[in-house]
Amino acid sequence: MPALESMVYGTPVAMSDIPVFHEVAGSAALYFDQDKSESIADAWQKILSSKELQQKLADGGHKKAASYNWHTVAASLYNRIIQTLNDKKRV
C-alpha cells in the first residue's frame, strides 16, 4: 500500500523485484534486487538522474493507483487476514 500511496502523489517508485510487487505496480515502478545494495543504488540513481524517467514513473503511477479502489483493497486485505487467522485456528 505504501507504493500505491506514493503513486497517488506522483512520486516515482522503486521496489523489490518480487512477483507481488509486479502485480501491484506493473510497469509503473522500477525494480531492484533487494539482496544487492548495488541494484538498489542503481535503481535510485537512474530515477534521480533522469527527469524523463521520473515523469514516466509518476504518470504510470497515477494511472496504476487510479485503477485501485481503496474500499475494495481494504476489504480484500481484511478478508485475507481473517482467512489466515481462521486457517491457523484449524491447525
Secondary structure, 3 states (H helix, E strand, C coil): CHHHHHHHCCCCCEEECCHHHHHHHHHHCEEECCCCHHHHHHHHHHHHHCHHHHHHHHHHHHHHHHCCCHHHHHHHHHHHHHHHHHHHHHC
